[in-house]
Amino acid sequence: MKVKVLIIVAFATLSTLVSKADEGMWLLQLMQQQNSIDMMKKQGLKLDASAIYNPNGVSLKDAVGIFGGGCTGEIISPNGLVLTNHHCGYGAIQAHSSVEHDYLTDGFWAATLADELPNERLSFRFVHRIVDITDLVNEQIKNGEVTEVNSLTRPYLNKLAQDELAKSDLNGKPGIVAQALPFYAGNKFYLIYYKVYTDVRMVAAPPSSIGKFGGETDNWMWPRHTCDFSVFRIYADKNGEPADYSPENVPLSTPQYLKISIKGLNEDDYAMILGFPGSTSRYLTESEVTERMVTTNQARIDMRTIRLNVLRDVMAASDKTRIQYASKFAGSSNYWKNSIGMNQAIADNKVLEAKAEVEKQFNVFAANKPEYQGVVSGINAIIKRRMPVYRQYYYINEALQGAIEFGSPFQVMDEMKKALVQKDNAKVEELKGQLKQVFAQIHNKDYDHEVDRKVAKAMIPGLAKALSTNELPSFYQTIARDFKGNTDAYVDNLYNNSIFANEANFNKFLKKPTVKAIDKDPATAYSRSKNEKLQEVAARYTQLSEGIDLLHKAFIRGLDEMKLPTPSYPDANFTMRLTYGNVKSYDPKDGVHYKYYTTGDGVLQKEDPTNPEFVVPAKLKELLQQHDFGRYAMADGSLPACFLTTNDITGGNSGSPVMNDNGELIGIAFDGNWESLSGDINFDDNLQRCIAVDIRYVLFVIDKLGGAQRLINEMTIIEN
């Protein structure tokens, strides 16, 4: 396809033909242009647009931010108190846990500010400013400073962000970082300035039996009874500016925080979410959806099943191992089950058929528009060529990079070998220091060499069953040649005899490093083999994918024109979005109706003391049986647990605030329902549901079970 600079179309104004009112992850900066604020008011919103997003003042936007590296959090007090999901704070909770202080099992409630626990590498970032840089990027394309293809690449966008930051009034301000991103597949570009706080402390977390109630069984399912929350606090220096942890830091004084409503919910009530959805692919072709199913999804299903089966056994046998691997297991199992559900939902919801119909309509639309002719067939031809390579890459990556942790820094070892040959003693000593850091990173407190050995013994033959012999890394030839095909013997040699296998081996090498020892090291050979294969396959994938980015850019621009004058929204890319809808029940299949809420009664009904996923702590059970719910009860005296809305969310929205028509907090989004797991690809208004924990359940647990009245006193709670 001939490459030319594309003129940006005006994206979509409102018409009377608005469809699927609940669909859409909307950009706050386009609310007025796309008239989405009018659509929200028709749904029941009572706020003006400036109360949600005000580029020149304080708004709800300033009470929501990115928690850690992949979740959303909201400010719920003027003193920097942050609410997010339990599973979002899980890594921090696990990091502070030990057999002696098992906060995963027992929960954690800081009695005073002094008891709040600092966390390494945990941050909270606020959106400070959003700038449209579409004209700037297009001007650079026009002037030949960047090609249209390279304008979509990370190196170019990173440099552009840094250049713009350096020229802005924010340059040198504490905590300010900039990120440039394409939207609508590169038909628009925005520069987002964030203010990042790096002193974030753990304040409260319920026991995992409450925060993860239902475990894997209930994950992505309804009805739910999980009180999925944790509480943190942002600290700053005395001037309120971002600063690394210091005992001198103080709670951040926040200009905007969410008020909390415990007035209750009814079906069809307005519901709104602000958050950072991670990634959607709503504009894929039929062939691309098929590719997703057989590559990414199936690789996750097959390879993670192997690892999770090993981890379940070892975690059940040891409290120490359970704590060490709790966060790893949770992270792996979440999208393992998501991939299973997505593949099933794609089939059940006839997503492939829906995509085929869109392509048919697009081709009719493109018949008299040369710029769009051949776009779909071009995409499909690329997918057909690259799909086997994409599948190979994902299987190897899931098995050897994602599941097996042990290995060698083979590139550093190559440098060491070179320094030894050249007798560069100064360089040898420098590299010894690097290797010490690597050894400490491998053998960290959450790594068990024997557990990883068991994973490797299961995973290496599992990968061999998934791929053909010529698709595997070269170390499989070593297994066949030197170990007569005995994978267990190969793994034992790797985990027993490698330089990095244990402290004795490592110290022996450091005492007298030799070229011979490096050449014989099984971990160095293994790591080089797997990485060379991944690099080789990635290069082939990139080559076979050439041209697809510009085809997508044209396809999405064409789809937008097809839909005019209805508004359009871009795929999620972990930037702040607004989604609106209603509290709503649903009917997943014939004869089945799910109401829009659950209660504490369901916790007791699900209780199973023999199943760790459904254990009910004694104190919670007592409170539930006594109906000691205080002001958090529903009108009929029940304790609300979770509820459903039609909000359009995905991964990254975990921890997002669910707000009512006045912008008051009514719940925390934490999951989606099983029937709509194809929603990242194709939104279904009848089935798509966001699962949220009712804020009244959260407050009940903080107050009645945690006894953390000091936290309740910080919040502004609206009862009537």
N, C-alpha and C positions, 0 to 999 in steps of 0.2 A: 504494500500500500504506500502511495506517495505521502511522504512526511511533509506537513506544512504546519505553520503556526496556527493554532486554533483560536478563534475569537470566542470569548466566553459569552454564553447566552445568559439572559436574565432568568434566574431560576425561579420559575413557578409562582404565580399569584393565585389567590383563592378563587374558587368558583363554587357554584351551587352543586357541583358534581363531586364533592369531596367523598372519598370512599375509605372504608376501614379507618374510622376516626381514631382508633386506639393504636394503629400502626405508626411507627416512626420514632427515630432517635434524633430529635431536632436540635439544631445548633442555636444556642441562645442568641448569638449575634445576628441571626436572621429572623428572629421572631416577628419583627415589624414588617420586614420586606415580604415574608411569606404569609403574613397574617395569621400565623399559628396562634397568636394570643387571642384572636377572635374565635377561633375554633375551640380553644380551651374554655373561654367564657361561655360558649354555647353548651359545653359539657358541665359547667357549674362553677368554674373558677371565679373568685371574688376579688382577686388581686389585679393590679395594673402590671403591664410588662416591666416597668421600671422597678417594681418591688422584687421581681425575679432576677432581672439582669439590668444593671445600670453601670455602663462603662465609666461614668463620671461620679459615681457615689456608691454607697453601701447597699447591698441587696442580698437576697437569699443565696446567690452565687457565692458569696463570701463566707457562708457557713458550711460549705461542702468542699472536700478536697480529696486528693489521692492519698490513701493510707497504705504505706509500704510500697511495694512494687506492683500490686495488681488488684487492689480493692478500693472501695470508696469509704469515706468516713464523714461524719457530720459533727459540728460543734453544738453542744447542748447546754453550755453555761458560759457566762462571761469570763470564766477563768480557764479557758482552753480545754475543757473536758470534751473528749472525743468518744463517740459511740460508733462501733462497727460490728461486724459479725464475729462470733467466736472462731469460726474457721479462718477468718482473716487475721485474727490475733494469735492463731494457734501456734505459729512458729515461735513467737515471743514467749507464750505460755510454756511451750515445750523446752525452750532454751533455759528458762529459769527453774525447770523441774528437775528433780533428782529422786532417788528412792527415799531419801530423808525428807525432802520437801516436794511432795508429788502434787503440784498445783493442777496437773491434768485431771487427777482423780478427785482431789479435795476442793478445787477452786481456790481463788485468791481474792482477798478483800483487804486493800490497804487501809489501815485504821486512821492514818494521818498522811499529810503531804510527805513527811519524811520517810514513810514506808513505801511510797510509790517507786517502782523499780525501773532503772534506766535500761535501754536496749541498744545494743550495737547495731548499726546499719539499718535502723528503723527511722523513717522520715514521714513527714506529712507536708504535702505541697498544695498551696492555694493557687488558683488561677488569678494572676494579677492583672493581666491585660491581654486582649486579643486584637490582632491587627491583620487586615486583609492585605496580602502581598501578591495577589494574583497578577496585577498589572506589572509589578516589579519583575516577577518571574518571566512573564510573557515578553517583556521588553528585553530581558537578557537572552531569551531564545531568539528573538528577532534580530538582535545585534550580533548573534553568533558567539556569545559568551558561554553558552551551554546548549547542548542539543536538547530536543524535546524529550528524548528517551532519558538522558542523564538528569533532566530536571526532576525526575521522579526518584532518583537514587539517594540513599542515605548520606554519602560523602558530600554531595552538592548541597543538600538541605541542611546538614550540620554546619557547613561553612557559611551558608547564607544566614543561618540563625545567629552564629557568632559575629558575623560582620554587622548585622543589624543591631545586635545588642551593643556592640562597641560604639555605634553611632548614636545610640539612644540616651535619653536622660536617666535610664536605669543602670547604665554601665557603672560597675563598681559598688552598687548597692548590695548590702548583705543578703545572701540567700537567693539572689535573682538568677535564674537560668532561662534560656530561650530554646524553643523547639519549633522548627518549621516543618509543616506536614502538608501533603496533598490531600484534597477532598474531592469527591466525585471523580475518582480515578485520575486526578490531575487537572480537571477542568477548573478547579479553584485551589488556592493555596492560602493558608493562614499561618501567622507567626504567633505563638502563644508564649507569653512570659509567665513563669511560675515563681512564687516565693516559697522557698523550701526550708522547713524547720527540721533540724536533725536531733533535737533532744526530745524524744517522745517516750514517756514512761508508762509502764503498766500499772493500772489502778485497780481493776476488778475483772474477774472472770468467774463464771459459774463452773461447777464441776462438769467435766466432759459428759457425764451421764445426763446432764441437762442441756448443755450447749451443743452436744452432738447426739442427742437422744434420737434413736432410730438408726444411727450409723449408716452403713452401706445399704441396708435393706430399704430404708425410707428415702435415701438420697434420690432427688429428682422425682419424688412421688407425692401424691396427695391422697388422703389427708395426712397432715403433718402436725407434730406436737413438739417441735424442737425450739428451744429458747436460745436461738443462735445469736448471741451477743457477747461482746467484751468491751471494756472501758479503758481508755488511755487518756493521757493528758500531754498537751504540748507545753514545753518550757522554752523560755527565751532569756536573753540577757536583760539587764535592768532597764534597758531602753526599749524592750519589746522586740528586739531584732533577733533573727536566727543566730544560734550559736551552738557549737558542739557541747556535749554534756559537761556541766560544771556544777559542783554543789552550790555555787553562787547564783545559778539560774533560778528564775521565778516562773510561776504559771503565766502563760500568755494571756494578756488582756485582749479579748476578742471583740471587735466592733459589732459583729453580727453572730447571733446564735439562734438556734431553733427553739421556739416555745413548744411545749408538749401538751397535746390534747388527750384527755382520758374521757372525753364525752361519749365515746362509743361510735360504732359503725353500723350502717345499714346498707342493704343491697342497693347498688346504683349510685352510692355516694361518689363524688368526685375524688380521684386519687392522682397524685402527681409525684414523679420521681426525678431528682437531679442526681447524676452520677457519671461514672466513667466506663461505659461499656467497652469491652476490650476489642472484639473483632466480630463482624458479621460479613456474610458473603451473599447478600440479597440479589445481586445482579449477575449470578453465574449462568452459564448456558447449561443445557442438559448434559453435555459431555463433561463439563467441569464438575457437576454434582456427582456424576458417576465416578470421576477420578477421586473426589473426596472420599467416597464410600470405600473404594478398593485400595486406597493408599493410606492416607492419614488415619482414617477411622479404623480400618481393619488391622493396620499395624499396631495401633494402640491396644485394640482388643486382644490380639493374639499375644503380643510380647508382654504386656502388663499383666495379663492373666497368669503367665508363668511366674513373674516376680511376686505378684501379690499372694499367690498360693504359698510360696516359700515364706514370705514375711508373716503371713497369718500364723503359721505354725511356730515360728521362732518367737514371735511376740507373745503368743499365748503361754509359752513355756517360761518366760522370764520377765519380771517387772523392769529390770534394767534395760533389756532389749526393747520392751514395749515403749518405754519412755524415749529411748534413743531414736527409734524408727517411727514414732507416732506421726510426726509432721510429714515425713517422706511418704508414708503409707497413705495418709489422707490426700496429699497432693496428687499422688499417682492414681488412686482409685477414683477420684472425682471425675476426671475426664475419660477414664476407662469406661465407667458406666455411662457417661454422656455419649461416648462414641457408639456404644451398643444401642442406646435409645435413639440416637440420631439416625442410624442406618435403618432401624425398624420404622421410625416415624416417616422417613423419606418414602418408604414403600407404602405404609398404611395411609399416608396423606396424599399419595399420588403426586409427589413433588416433581418427579421426572416428567410426568405428563403435563404438569402445569408449566414447566420450563419450556417444553417443546411447543406449547401453545404460544408462549411469549415470543419465541423465535419465529414462529410462523407469522405472527402479527408484525414483528419487526421487519421481516423480509418484504412483506406487503408495503409497509411504510417506506422502506428504502428503495422501492422499485424505481422511483423517479428522483432519487437523491444519490448522485454518484459517490458522495463522501461516505455513505453508509453501505453501499453495495459490497458484498463479499466479506463484511465484518464478521458475521456469525460463522460462516464457513471457514474463514481464516482462523478463528479461535479454535474451532473444532478440529481442524487439521493439525494444529500445534499440539492439542491435548492428545490426539491419537498417537503422535510420534513420541511424546515425552512420558506418557503414563507408566510404561514398564520401568523406566529409569526412576521416576518419582516414587514408585512403589518400593523399588530396591533401596533407595536412600532412606525412606522412612522406617523400613524394617531394621536396617543396620543401625540407624540412629537411636531408635527406641531400645534395641537390645543392648548395644555396646556402649552407647553414650548415656542413655537414660537410666538403664537398669544396673549395670555393673559399674561400681565406683572405683575399683582399684586400677592402677595403671602407673605409668612412668612419664615424667616430663622429658620425652625422648629428644626434643630439640635442645634442651639444656644439656642433656647427656652428650649430644653430638658436639656441642660447644666445649664440654669438658674433654672429650676425646681429642679435639683439635688442640686445645691448650696443653694437654699432656704430650702430644706429639711434638709440639713446638717448645716444650719445656718452659712455658710461660707461667711461672709459679704464682705471680700476682693474680693472674686470671683464674688459675686453679682455685686459689683461696676465695676469690670473689664468687665463683660458681658453687663452692662448698656452702657458702652462706645462702645462696638461692635454693640449693637442694634441701637444706635444713628447713627452710620455710615450706617447701613443697611437702616434705615428709610430715611436718606438723599439720598441714592442711589435709593430707590423706588420712592420717590417724588422729582425727579430731574426736571430740567427746561423743559425737553421734554416729561414729563409724565403728562397726564390729567386723574384724577381718574374717572371722569364721562365718558370720552371716553372709558377708559378701561372697565368700567362697561357695556357699550353698547356692546363692543366686547364679553365680557364673556356671556352676555345674548343671543347672537347669536351663539357663538361657542360651549357652553356646550351642548345644544340640537343638534347642528349640528354633533358633535362627536358621540352622542348617535345614530343618524341615520346611521352613517357609520360603527359602530361596533355592535356586539351582546352584550347582557347584561353582560354575563360572561367575556367579554374582557375589560370592563370599570373599571376605578378605583373605590374604595369603596365609595367615596363621593357621587356617584350616588345613592347608597342605602340610604344615608342620605337624599337626595332630595326626594326619594320615601317615606321614612318612616316619616321623621320629617316635611316635607313641602308638603306632599300629592302630590308629583310629580310636584310641581310648581317651575320651574327653576328660574323664575324671583324673587320669594320670597327668594329662597336660595341665589341668587347672591346679592340681596339687603341686606340681613343679613350679608353676607361676606364683602360687601363694606361699610356698615354703622357701624357695630358693632365690627369689628376686632380691635385688639390692634393697628395694623398698618394702619388702614383706614384713620386716620386723626391725626393732631397734638394734639388735645384735648384728644383723646383716648390714644394716645401714652404717653403723659406726665402724664396722670392719672396712667397708669401702672408703669411708671418709679418712680413715687412718692411713690407708695406702691405696689411693685410686689408681687404676690401671686401665689401659686400652682394652686388654684382654677381658677384664671383668665387665666392661661396658658391652663388648661384643657378645659375651655369653649371657648377658642379663635377659631373662625371659620376658620381664615386664616391658623393657624398652623395645624389644622386638614386637611384642603384642601391640603396644600402643602405636608404634610406627605403622604397623600393618593396618590396623583399623582406621587410623586417621588418613593414611594414603588412599585407602579405598573410598572413604567418605569424600575426600577432596576430588578424587577422580569422578565419582558419580555426580557430585554437585556441579562440577565443571560441565559434564555432559548435559545435565538438566538445564543449566543456564544457556548453553548453546542451543538446545532443542526448543527452549522457550522464547528465543529471540523474536521480537515483534509483537508479543502478546500484550505488553503494557499499552502500546498505542492503540491496538485493536480494542482493548477494554475501555480506553479513554473515549474512543469514538462510539462504542456500544452504549456506554452510560449516558453520554451526551444525547445520543439518538433516543434512548428510552425516555429521557427527560422531556425531549421535544414531543414524543408520542403522548406523554401524559399531560402536557400543557392543556388547560391552565391549572391543573391540580398541583399542589405543592409536592416537592421532592425532597428527600433527605439522603445524606451520604451514608455509606457503610460506616459502622463503628470502627474507630481507630484509637481507642483509649483517650479520647478527649471528652470534655464535659458536654453532656447531652441532657435534654429534657424529654421526658415521655409522660403522656397524660392518658388517663382512662377512667375506669370506674371499678368500684368493688363489685365483684360479680361471681356467681356460681357458674357451673358448666355441666354439660352432659357428654361424657366421653364416648359413650356407645349406647346402643339401644337398651332401654330399661335401667340405665344407671344415671343417677343424678348426684352430683357433689355440691353440697351447700358451700357458701362462701367463707365459713369460719369453722374453727374447731375450739374445743374447750379443754380444761384440765381433766375432765372426766375421761377423755381419750388417753391421757397419760397413764391413768390407772388401768384402763382396759387393755392397753398394750404391754403392761408390765410383765416381764418374764425374768425372774432372778437367775435363771440358768443361762440367759443370753446376755452377754456384756453390752449389746446394743440397746437393750430394753430394761436395764436396771434402773429403778427409781430410788434415789437417795432417801434415807429414812426420814430426814427432816422435811423434804418436799412432800413425801407421802402423807406425813402427819398433817401438814398444812392443807393439803388437798382433801383429805378425809374430814377434817374439821371445818372445811369451807371458810377458813380464816383468810379472806381475800381483801378485807378492808375496802378502801375506796376504788380498788382496781377491779371489782366485780362488775359483771354485766347486769342489766336491769333484772334478769331472772335469778340473780345470785350466783351464776356460774363464773368461773375464771376464764377469760378469753385466752386462747393460745396463739393460733395463727389465722391468717385470712388470705383471700385471693383477690387479685386485681387483674385488669386487662392490660396493664402497663407492658410496654415493649422493652424487655431487658435481655441482657446476656452476661457472660462472665466478665468481671470487672465492675459490674453493678453490685456485686456482693457488698453488703454494708450500706447501700444507698438509703437515704431517708425516703420514706413514703409519707407524703404530706396531704393534708385535706384542702378544701377550697380556700381556706385562710392562710395556707402555707405553714400550718402547724404539724408537728411530727406525730404520726399515728402508728408508725411501724418501721421495721427495717427489712428491706428486701434481702432474701438469702438464697432463693432457688427458683427453678422453673418446674413445670409439670411434665411428666413422662410423655404424654400424648403430643406435646408440641416441641419435642427436642429437634425437630427439623426447622425450628423457627429461625435459627441463624441464617438459614438459606431461603426459607419461604414462610412468611408470616401468615398464620391462619387465625382470623379474628374470633372464630367460634371456639377454638381449642387453646389458644395461647393464654397462659396465665402466669402471673408473677406470684410467688409464694413469699409472704412476709410474716415475721413474728410481730404479734400485736404489742405495741409499746406498753400496754397495761401488764402484760405477762413479764416483760423486761423489768419494769418498775417493781412489780410484786417480788421477783426474785432478788433484786438489789435490796429492797427494803425488808421483806419478811424473812428471806432465807439468808441473805448476806449480812443483814443488820447494818448496812452501810447508809445510815440515815444522813450522814454528812454529805453524801453525794446527792441524795434526794433534795436536800436543802439548797443545793447549788442551782437546781433546775427551776425553770418557770413552768409550773404545771397548771393547765387550764381544765377545770372540772365541769363547768357549765357553759 
